[in-house]
Amino acid sequence: MAIAMKLSDELVDMAKPRAAAEHRSVPKQIEYWARLGKAVEDNPDLPVQFIKSTLVAVAEADAGQLSEYRFGV
């Protein structure tokens, strides 16, 4: 369910360059930050980079971009 929200100009201004660099819209960038922040809070013992990599891996799996892992190759 989508919901309209009022966000501070400061947050939107901080999101603009990151959104452009990551090829996301500003709302999608802020949504990404929210998802990442929630994952970090839910997993305080894990490094942030590990959590970011895990979110990418889940998105790749959802997009059907899976490949078999080969041990020792």
C-alpha positions in Angstrom: 0.0 0.0 0.0 1.5 3.3 -1.0 1.1 6.3 1.3 1.8 10.0 0.8 4.3 11.3 3.3 5.8 14.7 4.1 9.6 14.5 4.2 12.0 17.2 5.2 13.7 19.2 2.4 17.1 18.2 4.1 16.4 14.5 3.6 15.2 14.9 0.0 18.3 17.0 -0.7 20.6 14.4 0.8 18.9 11.7 -1.3 19.1 13.4 -4.7 22.8 12.8 -5.4 22.7 9.3 -4.0 19.6 8.5 -6.1 21.3 9.8 -9.2 24.5 7.8 -8.6 22.5 4.6 -8.0 20.1 5.2 -10.9 17.1 5.4 -8.5 14.3 7.9 -8.1 14.5 10.0 -4.9 11.5 8.2 -3.4 13.2 4.8 -4.2 16.4 6.0 -2.6 14.7 7.0 0.6 12.8 3.6 0.5 16.1 1.8 0.1 17.5 3.7 3.1 14.5 2.8 5.2 14.8 -0.9 4.2 18.5 -0.9 5.0 18.0 0.8 8.3 15.4 -1.7 9.3 17.6 -4.6 8.3 20.5 -3.0 10.3 18.3 -2.6 13.4 17.0 -6.2 13.0 20.6 -7.5 12.8 22.7 -5.3 15.0 25.6 -7.9 15.2 26.1 -8.0 11.4 28.3 -5.5 9.4 26.4 -3.0 7.3 28.2 -4.1 4.1 27.1 -7.7 4.7 23.5 -6.6 5.1 23.8 -4.5 1.9 25.2 -7.5 0.0 22.5 -9.7 1.3 19.8 -7.3 0.1 21.4 -7.2 -3.3 21.5 -11.0 -3.4 17.8 -11.3 -2.4 16.9 -8.8 -5.2 19.0 -10.8 -7.7 17.3 -14.0 -6.7 13.8 -12.4 -7.0 14.8 -11.3 -10.5 15.7 -14.9 -11.4 19.5 -14.1 -11.6 20.6 -17.3 -9.9 23.6 -19.5 -10.7 24.8 -22.7 -9.3 27.6 -22.4 -6.8 30.6 -24.7 -7.5 32.9 -25.6 -4.7 36.6 -25.5 -5.3 36.4 -23.9 -8.8 
